[in-house]
């Protein structure tokens, strides 16, 4: 549920014509955008890494040329969803999901306190970076992209990568590499404007049709719920109609693509709100941007799906949803 700020809302009575003017105007601007995100050192996107871990990821993500802070962040998110207390069915432990036998040989004392604690992110995050760089050395002579081969070695072991002459033909390993490379863009601050989503107009069209629908906490628009939504249920359903499956909750939807700045927003971007502007895991509200400083959102109990301004004190940031970004998101975080 979104916190209510004392800023005048915009009633549903503004109607479809209001949105169409906004959408048309902003898409004219969109035609002039450059495509993609260029290479180079990748800084972390605002708030994409929880504040408690940001300095660690930024520092250790530059340990060797095979990794960068955004890639390390994507790997940790894929492994644990930033949960330092999780244990997998294979007994992989902590924020970096080390198996105890691997930790015994590759865990390091990252914070210099005299012990190597698999559960302590101050040790586990540096150990993940260190292990990545060790694996990169093992596979440096293997054909193909060194970072992809390094990630494959993290998942399947360096021997299999060397024997296969690259990422091995193991579906789990191939998907692991693809997911992390796609998520890398979700954790990186774009160095150029990012390409508009082809599905954005369809998502907006769906959301427009739901204007005036009463809010329901936990609502995903099912018949049993009377076709009602909460904030992330609406955005999830809107993008589902154009073939993109988003996670259920807002703070995971934030990782479904790159993050345009406020002055780069385009219709269809997801816009997010939080009481903690340093931590994407604290996001608690999301809407679909329609242009002109407004979004369509399902704001709170007692309200209806409507237009609201985005420029409020709790505005966190935005995501330009991509198919690859959405597909890369883990289903367990």
GIJO-V59108 format. One record per run of one state. SS is the DSSP state (@ for helix, = for strand, . for the rest). FROM is the first residue (numbers start at 1). TO is the last residue. If there is no record, write none. Layout:
# GIJO-V59108
SS	FROM	TO
SS	FROM	TO
This chain:
# GIJO-V59108
.	1	9
=	10	10
.	11	11
@	12	30
.	31	43
=	44	44
.	45	50
@	51	60
.	61	68
@	69	80
.	81	86
=	87	87
.	88	91
=	92	93
.	94	97
=	98	99
@	100	106
.	107	120
@	121	138
.	139	145
@	146	156
.	157	157
@	158	164
.	165	170
@	171	187
=	188	188
.	189	199
@	200	209
.	210	213
=	214	215
.	216	219
=	220	220
.	221	222
@	223	225
.	226	228
=	229	229
.	230	230
@	231	240
.	241	249
@	250	253
.	254	256
=	257	258
.	259	261
@	262	264
.	265	269
=	270	273
.	274	279
@	280	282
.	283	284
=	285	291
.	292	293
=	294	298
.	299	303
=	304	309
.	310	314
=	315	321
.	322	322
@	323	328
.	329	333
